[in-house]
Amino acid sequence: MIFYFYLKDIDAYEVDHVGIELALLNAAVREAIRASRETVAEIVLLGEAVDGRTFENADGHGAILRTVVFRGSLGIDKPADSRNAPVSSSVSARDKL
């Protein structure tokens, strides 16, 4: 399945028109977390704020399946329950992995 990674910022929204072929949604989430960490490193080096930036994982129809929050991907604000990931879901319980 092709997953798209939309970059949402405080001032902008960038739509991914290419996407990446991955087998499962959780692989797309892992890729979004990895990419957000790389992007955060670049943002910090430029002295910019990280807050408010997210990657939205979308399917081929543009439906947002998961949202990865950049700040959450760093593990800075880890909740006591480590099962909670820096991800929010836009799919029903039936569609979860």
Protein Blocks (a to p, Z undefined) as FASTA:
>chain_A
ZZddddddfkbccddfkbpadfbfklmmmmmmmmmmmmmmmmmmnopafehpacddddfk
opafbdcdfklmnommgcfblmbccbdcfbdfklpZZ
